[in-house]
Amino acid sequence: MKEQRDFVAIGDTVTDAFIRLKDASVHCDVNKESCEICMRFGDKIPYEEVYIVPAVGNSANATVSATRLGLKTAFVANIGDDYYGKECLDALKSEQVGTEFITTHAGRKTNYHYVLWFEDDRTILVKHEEYDYTLPDIGNPEWLYLSSLGSNSLPFHRAIEEYLIAHPNSKLAFQPGTYQMKFGTKALAGIYRCTEFFVCNKEESQRILETQESDIKVLLKAIAALGPKIVCITDGKKGAYAYDGSQTWFMPPYPDPKPPYERTGAGDAFSSTVAVALALGFPLSLALRWGPINSMSVVQYVGAREGLLTREKLEEYLKDAPDDYHPKEI
């Protein structure tokens, strides 16, 4: 008999190879909304270091975050039967994440991404392998966490929707990935209707809604109109915003103890930590205070996993927070 889990994440997992560049430049347009990383073409470009981080990706990061914060977790994902697949399984097992719902595909590759790391930010070269997506018997977890899946995963979302309809006590946290945004809100209308907690960044909300609207309050309410009960939109270094159907909140970032080292996983850390706090039964006002703390910690390390905090350590940071570190109604 499978162990009952509190928190089950669904999504693709990947190995990230971080290539730290030192000979590059960044060029932005006048409004600084579109920047490009540039290197000499047809030349040999030196790099400083390579760091390999297996078993990451939005949902994989969420399971590790939830485990370290005290929930019993499991992960629904697909891997190949190659070296990198075994490495991903070993990494998840070492984090005490349940791997019984991970499918290993014979003769297939495991997702592998290249992260071009320059200064404190990154550009990621991605490739999702096309797996046959199926939903295993996951039991009755209190929360599901759904995020990035491959380009052929649209039918799989219908299976997830049917599961949620059949299990109304299981709540869904939805952090859409690239292809889930490309599918559009009509194709995923059932997922949006079943969502308890939705989270994305400001630019992603505009992409999802197919709008140039910049007013966060308008964006929050437009996402909520699709069905999610709680909507959260992050806005980088400025902070995050949330709407619960009646109140709109602004949450400032937690002060960085030193300049960020590498920013991969900051959004995942925030998203998953707020979801975990809600899963633990905390009100949104406290959940919003948890999220930025894990984001602050993650950017002090390489990759999306190393800096994720235990609940004890997170609460230490919360205890030491500045007096104005709390959500403000707007």
Summary of the structure (lengths in Angstrom):
residues: 330
radius of gyration: 19.1
end to end distance: 48.1
largest distance: 59.2
contacts: 1127
relative contact order: 0.14
helix: 32%
strand: 26%
